[in-house]
Every structure is written in structure tokens, then in C-alpha cells.
Amino acid sequence: MSFEQEWASQKQATVEGPSPQMRLNQLPADQGGSSAPGTGPGVFATAPPEKKKAANTIENVLQPGTTKAADAADEPTKNAVKAFTGWETAAGLTKAHTHWDDQVKRLMGRLNSEKTALRGASNLFTGNDQLTGQSFQPVQSSKVAGL
């Protein structure tokens, strides 16, 4: 294909509409405006109070509940291991309980990471919003203004 033929096909494609490679992933303007519910000009897309609430739920509900559930299995498992001493069942229960404890530690670590991330994001967005707002404060008059 010559340059002129390729150029002509590109011009024709442009007249027919944008190529798929150039299409943006959003709703067309004629389908109700913004691309996602609750977004658009003037809408802050994050909710720091909701992030703080979620972090508090992790700290005050999920982490204590997970610890309580993990601890509830300790005593019955120890009793069962004693009852099955000398049997392979005791070794299996011990191995399963060790795996259970490992999984609980991993879950607690993940919950702690999520809690920290939620609080950090909340603080970051709030701080950025405040800094942006401060950048729009009126400039104080200067002695050099009259020059």
C-alpha cells in the first residue's frame, strides 16, 4: 500500500469516526453526563470520614472478634491433643492448630495493614485538599505592587 492510499484510508476512517485505539473508556456525553455515579465536576471522589469509620470497624470489631475466635480454639484443641496422645490424630491436630494460628496471624496482619492504609489515605486526601484550598487564598498586598 502506498503512502497516498494509506493516508486516504486514514482520512476516511477519521470521517467515519475515531478508531478503536483512540476511544476513551467512558460514557458518551449524550448518555447523562458524568462517567460514574457520584462523580463529576465539583464532587470529591473520596470520603475520609468513611475511611476512618472503616478503619475503626477493623480495630474495634474485626480484630477483637478474630482474636476471640482464634483463642476459642486453643483450649479444646489442647484437650483433644492430650486425649489422643500416642495416636496420629494428636500429631494431626497439633499440625492443624499450628496452621490455624499461622493463618490467624496472617489475617491479623492483613487487617492491621488495611486499617493503617485506610487511615493513611484519609489523612492524605484531607491534607491534600487543605493544601489545595490554601493555594487559592488571596495574595497579600506587597510594597512592590506600586512599581
Backbone as numpy.savetxt, mean C-alpha at the origin, in Angstrom:
# Nx Ny Nz CAx CAy CAz Cx Cy Cz
9.09 -1.51 -48.21 8.24 -0.34 -48.21 9.14 0.89 -48.21
8.84 1.81 -49.07 9.63 3.04 -49.16 9.23 4.00 -48.05
10.07 5.01 -47.86 9.79 6.02 -46.84 8.46 6.72 -47.13
8.22 7.06 -48.38 7.00 7.77 -48.75 5.76 6.91 -48.45
5.84 5.61 -48.72 4.71 4.73 -48.45 4.47 4.61 -46.94
5.56 4.44 -46.19 5.42 4.32 -44.74 4.87 5.62 -44.15
5.37 6.77 -44.63 4.89 8.06 -44.15 3.41 8.23 -44.46
2.98 7.84 -45.65 1.58 7.94 -46.03 0.71 7.06 -45.15
1.18 5.85 -44.82 0.38 4.97 -43.96 0.30 5.53 -42.54
1.38 6.16 -42.06 1.37 6.77 -40.73 0.41 7.95 -40.68
0.42 8.76 -41.74 -0.50 9.91 -41.79 -1.94 9.42 -41.82
-2.22 8.37 -42.57 -3.58 7.82 -42.64 -4.00 7.27 -41.28
-3.09 6.58 -40.60 -3.39 6.03 -39.27 -3.69 7.15 -38.28
-2.98 8.27 -38.41 -3.21 9.40 -37.52 -4.59 10.00 -37.77
-5.01 10.06 -39.03 -6.33 10.58 -39.36 -7.41 9.67 -38.80
-7.18 8.35 -38.87 -8.17 7.37 -38.39 -8.24 7.33 -36.87
-7.20 7.72 -36.21 -7.18 7.70 -34.75 -5.80 7.32 -34.26
-5.55 7.50 -32.97 -4.23 7.20 -32.43 -3.95 5.70 -32.48
-2.69 5.35 -32.62 -2.31 3.94 -32.62 -2.41 3.39 -31.21
-2.55 2.06 -31.06 -2.66 1.49 -29.72 -1.45 1.78 -28.84
-0.29 1.98 -29.45 0.90 2.26 -28.65 0.81 3.63 -27.99
0.00 4.52 -28.51 -0.09 5.88 -27.98 -1.31 6.08 -27.08
-2.17 5.10 -26.97 -3.39 5.23 -26.19 -3.06 5.25 -24.69
-3.65 6.17 -23.96 -3.48 6.24 -22.51 -4.52 5.35 -21.84
-4.15 4.76 -20.73 -5.08 3.91 -19.99 -5.94 4.77 -19.07
-6.99 5.33 -19.61 -7.92 6.14 -18.84 -9.25 6.18 -19.58
-10.27 6.62 -18.89 -11.57 6.76 -19.52 -11.54 7.93 -20.49
-12.22 7.80 -21.60 -12.33 8.95 -22.49 -13.07 10.09 -21.80
-12.79 11.32 -22.22 -13.39 12.50 -21.59 -14.90 12.50 -21.68
-15.48 11.83 -22.67 -16.92 11.84 -22.83 -17.63 10.82 -21.94
-16.90 10.10 -21.08 -17.53 9.11 -20.22 -17.56 9.55 -18.76
-17.79 10.77 -18.52 -18.04 11.19 -17.15 -16.89 11.84 -16.43
-15.86 12.27 -17.13 -14.85 13.09 -16.46 -13.67 12.32 -15.94
-13.51 12.25 -14.62 -12.28 11.72 -14.04 -12.12 10.23 -14.29
-10.88 9.76 -14.20 -10.57 8.38 -14.55 -10.90 7.39 -13.46
-11.08 7.80 -12.23 -11.40 6.88 -11.15 -12.33 7.57 -10.17
-13.18 6.81 -9.52 -14.09 7.43 -8.55 -13.32 8.13 -7.44
-13.74 9.32 -7.10 -13.14 10.06 -6.00 -11.86 10.78 -6.37
-11.47 10.74 -7.64 -10.26 11.43 -8.04 -10.61 12.54 -9.01
-9.69 13.38 -9.24 -9.90 14.47 -10.17 -9.29 15.73 -9.61
-9.45 16.82 -10.29 -8.86 18.07 -9.82 -9.38 18.45 -8.44
-8.48 18.80 -7.56 -8.87 19.27 -6.24 -9.18 18.19 -5.24
-9.02 16.92 -5.60 -9.33 15.83 -4.67 -8.02 15.18 -4.25
-7.74 15.21 -2.96 -6.53 14.57 -2.44 -6.79 13.08 -2.39
-5.97 12.30 -3.08 -6.25 10.88 -3.27 -5.79 9.99 -2.13
-5.33 10.53 -1.05 -4.95 9.72 0.09 -5.67 10.27 1.32
-5.85 9.42 2.29 -6.57 9.81 3.50 -5.72 9.48 4.73
-4.88 10.42 5.17 -4.04 10.15 6.34 -4.81 9.67 7.57
-6.00 10.22 7.88 -6.72 9.70 9.04 -7.10 8.22 8.89
-7.42 7.80 7.67 -7.76 6.40 7.44 -6.52 5.52 7.61
-5.37 6.01 7.19 -4.13 5.25 7.36 -3.80 5.11 8.85
-3.98 6.19 9.61 -3.74 6.12 11.05 -4.71 5.16 11.71
-5.96 5.18 11.28 -6.97 4.28 11.83 -6.60 2.82 11.55
-6.15 2.54 10.33 -5.75 1.18 9.98 -4.54 0.74 10.79
-3.57 1.64 10.98 -2.38 1.32 11.78 -2.77 1.05 13.23
-3.70 1.83 13.77 -4.17 1.60 15.13 -4.91 0.28 15.26
-5.67 -0.10 14.23 -6.36 -1.39 14.25 -5.36 -2.53 14.27
-4.30 -2.40 13.49 -3.26 -3.43 13.51 -2.66 -3.53 14.90
-2.33 -2.36 15.49 -1.67 -2.35 16.79 -2.58 -2.81 17.93
-3.83 -2.38 17.92 -4.72 -2.62 19.06 -5.63 -3.84 18.92
-5.78 -4.36 17.70 -6.68 -5.50 17.50 -5.94 -6.71 16.94
-5.31 -6.53 15.78 -4.71 -7.68 15.10 -3.50 -8.24 15.82
-2.57 -7.39 16.23 -1.37 -7.90 16.90 -1.69 -8.57 18.24
-2.48 -7.94 19.11 -2.82 -8.64 20.36 -3.61 -9.93 20.12
-4.51 -9.92 19.14 -5.29 -11.12 18.84 -4.42 -12.24 18.31
-3.45 -11.89 17.48 -2.53 -12.89 16.94 -1.67 -13.48 18.05
-1.17 -12.64 18.94 -0.36 -13.12 20.06 -1.19 -14.03 20.96
-2.42 -13.64 21.24 -3.29 -14.45 22.08 -3.57 -15.81 21.44
-3.83 -15.82 20.14 -4.10 -17.08 19.44 -2.86 -17.97 19.43
-1.71 -17.37 19.25 -0.46 -18.15 19.25 -0.18 -18.74 20.62
-0.39 -17.94 21.66 -0.13 -18.41 23.02 -1.13 -19.49 23.44
-2.33 -19.43 22.91 -3.36 -20.42 23.27 -2.97 -21.82 22.85
-2.14 -21.95 21.84 -1.73 -23.27 21.37 -0.56 -23.85 22.15
0.15 -23.03 22.90 1.37 -23.49 23.57 1.12 -24.59 24.61
0.28 -24.32 25.58 0.06 -25.27 26.68 -0.56 -26.59 26.20
-1.61 -26.57 25.38 -2.16 -27.85 24.91 -1.13 -28.66 24.10
-0.32 -27.99 23.33 0.69 -28.70 22.53 1.74 -29.33 23.44
2.19 -28.59 24.47 3.16 -29.16 25.43 2.58 -30.38 26.12
1.32 -30.31 26.52 0.67 -31.45 27.18 0.57 -32.65 26.24
0.25 -32.39 24.98 0.14 -33.48 24.01 1.50 -34.11 23.74
2.55 -33.30 23.67 3.90 -33.84 23.46 4.29 -34.73 24.64
3.97 -34.32 25.88 4.25 -35.14 27.06 3.48 -36.44 27.01
2.21 -36.36 26.59 1.37 -37.55 26.55 1.87 -38.55 25.51
2.48 -38.07 24.45 2.95 -38.96 23.38 4.46 -39.18 23.42
5.08 -38.94 24.58 6.52 -39.14 24.70 6.86 -40.58 24.30
7.91 -40.70 23.46 8.34 -42.02 22.99 7.69 -42.40 21.67
6.73 -41.66 21.23 6.05 -41.93 19.97 6.53 -40.90 18.93
6.40 -41.27 17.68 6.73 -40.34 16.61 5.78 -39.14 16.61
4.60 -39.35 17.17 3.61 -38.26 17.23 4.16 -37.09 18.03
4.90 -37.36 19.10 5.48 -36.29 19.92 6.46 -35.46 19.09
7.30 -36.14 18.32 8.26 -35.43 17.48 7.52 -34.62 16.41
6.47 -35.19 15.83 5.68 -34.48 14.82 5.00 -33.25 15.39
4.44 -33.38 16.60 3.79 -32.24 17.25 4.80 -31.14 17.56
5.98 -31.54 18.03 7.03 -30.56 18.33 7.44 -29.82 17.07
7.62 -30.55 15.97 8.00 -29.94 14.70 6.89 -29.00 14.21
5.65 -29.43 14.29 4.52 -28.60 13.85 4.41 -27.33 14.70
4.64 -27.48 16.01 4.54 -26.32 16.90 5.68 -25.33 16.63
6.85 -25.84 16.34 7.98 -24.97 15.98 7.66 -24.20 14.70
7.09 -24.91 13.73 6.69 -24.25 12.47 5.61 -23.21 12.74
4.65 -23.54 13.61 3.58 -22.60 13.98 4.17 -21.33 14.58
5.10 -21.49 15.53 5.74 -20.32 16.15 6.48 -19.47 15.13
7.16 -20.13 14.18 7.87 -19.41 13.14 6.89 -18.60 12.29
5.78 -19.20 11.93 4.78 -18.50 11.12 4.17 -17.33 11.89
3.95 -17.50 13.18 3.41 -16.41 13.99 4.40 -15.25 14.04
5.69 -15.56 14.21 6.71 -14.51 14.23 6.74 -13.76 12.90
6.63 -14.50 11.81 6.62 -13.86 10.49 5.38 -12.96 10.33
4.24 -13.46 10.76 3.01 -12.67 10.67 3.11 -11.41 11.52
3.63 -11.55 12.72 3.78 -10.37 13.59 4.75 -9.36 12.97
5.81 -9.84 12.35 6.74 -8.96 11.67 6.07 -8.24 10.51
5.25 -8.98 9.77 4.54 -8.37 8.63 3.54 -7.33 9.11
2.79 -7.66 10.16 1.84 -6.69 10.71 2.56 -5.43 11.19
3.70 -5.63 11.84 4.47 -4.48 12.32 4.96 -3.63 11.15
5.42 -4.28 10.08 5.89 -3.55 8.90 4.75 -2.76 8.26
3.58 -3.38 8.15 2.43 -2.69 7.55 2.00 -1.51 8.41
2.00 -1.70 9.72 1.63 -0.61 10.64 2.60 0.56 10.49
3.89 0.25 10.46 4.91 1.29 10.32 4.78 2.00 8.97
4.53 1.23 7.91 4.38 1.82 6.57 3.16 2.72 6.50
2.05 2.30 7.10 0.85 3.13 7.09 1.08 4.45 7.82
1.72 4.37 8.97 1.99 5.60 9.72 2.99 6.48 8.98
3.99 5.87 8.40 4.98 6.65 7.64 4.36 7.33 6.44
3.50 6.61 5.71 2.84 7.20 4.54 1.92 8.34 4.97
1.21 8.13 6.06 0.33 9.18 6.55 1.12 10.44 6.88
2.22 10.28 7.58 3.06 11.43 7.94 3.68 12.07 6.71
4.12 11.25 5.76 4.74 11.76 4.55 3.76 12.59 3.74
2.55 12.06 3.51 1.57 12.80 2.73 1.15 14.08 3.43
0.95 14.00 4.73 0.56 15.20 5.48 1.67 16.24 5.42
2.92 15.81 5.63 4.05 16.73 5.57 4.22 17.36 4.20
4.09 16.55 3.15 4.21 17.08 1.79 3.09 18.07 1.50
1.90 17.76 1.96 0.77 18.66 1.73 1.00 20.00 2.44
1.51 19.94 3.66 1.77 21.17 4.40 2.88 22.00 3.75
3.94 21.32 3.29 5.02 22.04 2.61 4.53 22.69 1.32
3.70 21.98 0.59 3.16 22.54 -0.65 2.30 23.76 -0.33
1.48 23.66 0.71 0.65 24.79 1.11 1.48 25.99 1.53
2.56 25.73 2.24 3.43 26.83 2.67 4.11 27.51 1.49
4.35 26.76 0.42 5.01 27.36 -0.73 4.11 28.37 -1.45
2.83 28.36 -1.14 1.90 29.31 -1.75 1.63 30.52 -0.86
2.33 30.63 0.24 2.15 31.77 1.14 2.64 33.03 0.43
2.02 34.15 0.69 2.45 35.39 0.04 3.89 35.74 0.41
4.60 36.25 -0.55 5.98 36.69 -0.33 5.95 37.99 0.44
6.76 38.08 1.48 6.80 39.31 2.27 7.53 40.38 1.47
7.10 41.60 1.68 7.69 42.70 0.92 9.16 42.86 1.27
9.89 43.29 0.32 11.33 43.44 0.47 11.70 44.91 0.31
12.82 45.29 0.89 13.31 46.66 0.76 13.79 46.90 -0.66
14.08 45.84 -1.39 14.60 45.95 -2.74 13.45 46.14 -3.74
12.22 45.96 -3.32 11.08 46.01 -4.23 10.96 47.33 -4.99
11.39 48.44 -4.42 11.25 49.72 -5.05 12.28 50.02 -6.12
13.25 49.16 -6.29 14.30 49.44 -7.28 13.88 49.15 -8.65
